[in-house]
Amino acid sequence: MATVTIRNLPDEVHRALRVRAAMHGRSTEAEIRAILQATVRSPERLRLGTALSTLSQQAGLTNEDFDALTAARDQSPAEPMGFE
């Protein structure tokens, strides 16, 4: 696991973190981890796969449509690029 050092944290912020940690019954370090995790792994974040699935459902696409697109796709190998 990675270690992060935070420099120049104002005293009032550190005090507020200690109070918040005590209210949640955990250490200050555990509280900071919980805050960071909740922030970067927010349930509102865009998940690309879910967004694409929702979009295709809204457009009325089915598995048969996907199969048709796959079958129509040119599957021949790409020609290498020349640099002459």
Order of alpha helices (4+ residues) and beta strands (2+ residues): alpha-alpha-alpha-alpha
